[in-house]
Every structure is written in C-alpha cells, then in structure tokens.
C-alpha cells in the first residue's frame, strides 16, 4: 500500500479552524512510525488544466486566485489554488497506483467532496474525488465512488450527477451540514442518510446497502472518500462510530473485489491518526 502526501499541504491555516494542518502531519507521523503495515510513500501527480476542466469551469479555477473568502467556513489563503491542485494530484496518483495493482491512500488537505462544479465550500476548493472519477472514465473504466464522511458529499454528487459509467453513494448524517443528500439524485447518485446519534448497527446496515448498490453497477475501480468524522469523538457531528468500525470499513473496501483507492476527507478529532491507521489495517489485512 502507498501513502501519497506532501508536507506543503500543512502550510496554510485559519486560527481556530477545525481543518488544521496537524490533521495530516500527525497522521503521517503515526503511519511512518507504525510497524503493522508495510507502506510505500509517494507524492501527488501533476495535474493538467484539461483534467480540472472536466469538473469545473474556468471561472471557478480563476476564482481560487481572488483573495476573498468563499464563505464563513471556507477562507481564501495565499496559494490555496496550488494546495487544492495538489489535492487533486493526490487523487490522480492514487488512481494511477490502484489501476497498476497497488492500493493507495491520499493523505492531503484540503479535502474536496463539498466543492461543487462552480463553488468552493465546506473547507473544499476542488472536487478531487470527482476529478479522479472522470479521469478513470476517460480511460475507459466504470467507476464507483463511496463516500463515508459524516457530511454528505454534495460536491462530488453535483459534478458526477448523471455521468454514465460512474455511480456515487454517500452514507452521511442528516440533519447535518450541508443539508443535502436526503434522497437519490439523477440516475447514478445514491444517498443513505442516517440520523444523529444513531446506533452503530444502523449505520453499518446503511453502509452495506450502499455497497451492495455500488456492486450492482459492476465497476472496474472503487474510489473512496474516507471521512473519519462519524467517529463518536468528533467535534463537528453526532456520529457514534468507534475505532473498530473504521477497521471494518477497510475490510469492506478490501472485500469489494475491484482495485481501490481512497482520499482523506473529514475527521477532526485528536484520534484521527489512529482512525486512519485502523482503516488502513482493515483494508490491507482484511
């Protein structure tokens, strides 16, 4: 398994904001020090404008260079366009590796699954997962995208809606930010909302329903938007998952039976590094 990261992604921050640089740096430190999984390390791929323009219009790419906040949660930072582009590069490198037979996890920030076709929002600037899915489609692959972040992957859904050969499924808390994801959208976006503080068994059942539906689309590759904020100790939602649930999630990705890659989305508790390790343990060892 390969971890894709770049220390430059920790170079921006907003004081007091939950999407902190140490989400990546502490996780990278733990993964480098652990002995349970042999890991390779790599850096993001270069990203072409053509790859970005499959998902976003030029006006959105230009807006990333305008020094004004996008919303109350999503600040503008010097160089944020480059940071977001490297996040896309991590997704594309992860896709490349998985298609060559090696599972890969992109450990970068900013996350991407809230970025819609035309707007940055929810700490996200470019739709990294959606861009990777469209790249896989351009290579002739059928794609399934599984999002288990506690917040609905509204941006990924917006970009991929009604894309032939791509299926998207999101398991998320509702009500919760961004307030979407209460029903299926288009002919390929499947939503599984779970109420706040719901029992873990209910969440797992919803996850398995989503996974079964994705399997039914007969994909060649599985992309995972791995958010760790459905954890019981996360400050931004009211999830109930434990560490063992994230290891179980990794096992489900492994058992899906097609090449897979994953990207870090949310997860804001101090336990994030250990939750990521648990997911990778399940994924690598079954």
Buried (B, 14 or more C-beta within 10 A) or exposed (E): BBBBBBEBBBEBBBEEEBBBBBBBBBBBEBBEEBEEBEBEEBBBBEBEEEBBBBBBEEEBBEBBEEEEEBEEBBBBBEBBBBBBBBBBBBBBBBBBBBBEEBBBBBBBBBBBBBBBBEBBBBBBBBBBBBBBBBBBBEEEBBBBBBBBBBBBBBBBBBBBBEBEBBBBBBBBBBEBBBEBBEEBBEEBBBBBBBEEEBEBEEBBBBBEBBBEBBBEBEBBBBBBBBBBBBBBBBEBBBBBBBBEBBBBBBBBBBEBEBBBBBBBBBBBBEBBBBBBBBBBBBBBEE
